[in-house]
Amino acid sequence: MINFGLCQVTNELPTASSDSPTGYFLHGDSIIFTNESDTFRIEQGITFGIHYLLEGIEEENAETFEVTIVHPVLTHPDTAIPYTTVTETKYSCIGETCFDYFKCNFTWETKPGTWVFQVAQSNRLLLEKAFTIYS
C-alpha cells in the first residue's frame, strides 16, 4: 500500500460496464490524496480509494487481478437492483503502481458503514483496506 484516503482523480472518464451499479467504471490518469484517513463522513461528491504496487507475482496469468469494493447495500433508483460489491478485472498492472477509488456521484451511493477495497489474484487476497464511513 502506497497511500489511501480521500482523493482527487485527474482526467476521469467512464467506461461502460454491467458489473457496476451505475453502468460504468470511472478511470483516471492519476490520483492525488488530500486526506490520508480511513474514517470520514460520506457525502455526495467525495472520492476515496487506495494506491498500491503489486510485484513479485510469477504465476500463470499474473498480468490479471481483480479489485472488489465491498460496501453497504446500494440500490440504483432506476433499476431497483441492490449491490453489496463491485468487482473490476485489471490487466497489465503488475510491477506498476495502481489505484482504485469510489466516487459518490449520486445521493443513493452515499451509504455509511464499512467499505472494503480488496485486491486479489487467483482467489488469493493480496491487499485489503477498510474504510469506516459515517453520515
Secondary structure as GFF3:
##gff-version 3
##sequence-region A 1 135
A	DSSP	beta_strand	3	10	.	.	.	ID=ss1
A	DSSP	beta_strand	13	16	.	.	.	ID=ss2
A	DSSP	beta_strand	24	27	.	.	.	ID=ss3
A	DSSP	beta_strand	30	35	.	.	.	ID=ss4
A	DSSP	beta_strand	39	41	.	.	.	ID=ss5
A	DSSP	beta_strand	47	53	.	.	.	ID=ss6
A	DSSP	beta_strand	64	75	.	.	.	ID=ss7
A	DSSP	beta_strand	82	91	.	.	.	ID=ss8
A	DSSP	beta_strand	97	103	.	.	.	ID=ss9
A	DSSP	three_ten_helix	107	109	.	.	.	ID=ss10
A	DSSP	beta_strand	113	121	.	.	.	ID=ss11
A	DSSP	beta_strand	124	134	.	.	.	ID=ss12
###
